[in-house]
Amino acid sequence: MPPRTYHHPEAGEIAIARVLFALSEPLRLNMVRMLAEQGEVDSINLGPDLPRSTLTHHTSLLRESGVVFVRAEGRKCMIKLREEDLEARFPGLLGTVLTAYGSAGDEGETDA
């Protein structure tokens, strides 16, 4: 059986609106924070308590937006941030978002 392959946008195709949408959901933002801290991880470690379909949905959205790179490794689905591509395309964006997220107090809550 051939290994799974995943489509990723080219660095120049990464759109700010898609990146911001991907980072706007607290669960995905937490996944990105984990990747920033840990480097490449098995996707299951990003949401061990989540249903597989939910995890797949969120990681697919991150991949399709250009935030992460996904590769198959046997039965594992390895994921890492596209830090260099994002930094080249939108300098400072990822660091700014993660810094703001980390200092937001109650993560995932918004001011009404």
PyMOL commands that set and color helices and strands:
alter all, ss='L'
color gray80, all
select helices_A, chain A and resi 11-13+16-23+26-38+43-46+52-65+83-89+93-102
alter helices_A, ss='H'
color red, helices_A
select strands_A, chain A and resi 41-42+68-73+76-81
alter strands_A, ss='S'
color yellow, strands_A
deselect
rebuild
show_as cartoon
